């Protein structure tokens, strides 16, 4: 009886350990999934914020220069989105202590006909002081630091962000010619609360020109494109990727763009502006199931 009891207790303890390990695995899996969903939300939110800033700059520049007469007085511009979801492109003077000389405001549609043009001179707001300061440092940095590469027929575009208690400037490469989307050669510069530069790094270490309005061998239009990420770029799509796709997807007439890494497949829906992410294990399972289906047919 004693021997049986010992065996039973051992078996019971083994079952408890297995059950504990199972719960730990479930907990870790749930935690990993929660972390992934949080990262997806962050990258999409920031990508769309970058997009709104660039759209305000695109249309704001045309509207301002078409209405402002003293061009020699223009020192530069930058854009940002307010808490009320109004996107503003502001222009500042060349003075040692510049003032705002023009404010172009857009709603979510970015319809130029609905834009508000204000050419009254005023002082920077508190937010604009920070945006101007980090943009100024970032501009001096990209013009002197060999980390930042410049290619022919492209421009480096600065997007300053002060958001969620973070201060940073993204640097994107934009094409000077139509018919091409530039993926990569993008950078992130971060700052502390005193607008002092704390770090700078490339996001994609290469540059990928992706032509659009192209056709496949059978003559059908290319509606889905893809690029891959090295581990140092990250295992899901970047906010700069999303910004670039949103800027050009309608011109390119793409339906989807995919980003492949060692761990995940990120799929950006260009019509809905939504992101889905699958593990590569899930992708392989789907591929095997599709192969089996084809064999049955």
Protein Blocks (a to p, Z undefined) as FASTA:
>chain_A
ZZmmmmmmmmmmmmmmmmmmmmmmmmmmmmmmmmmmmmmmmmmmmmmmmmmmmmmmmmmm
mmmmmmmmblmlpgbdcddddfkopacdddddfbfbdcdfbdcdddfkopaklpccdfbd
cdddfklmmmmmmmmmmmmmmmmmmkbccdehiacddddddeehiacdddddddfbehia
ceejiacddddfkopafbdcdfbfcdcdddehiacfkopacfbdcddddfklopcdcfkl
mmmmmmmmmmnopabdcdddfkbccdddfklopacdddfklmmmmmmmmmmmmmmZZ
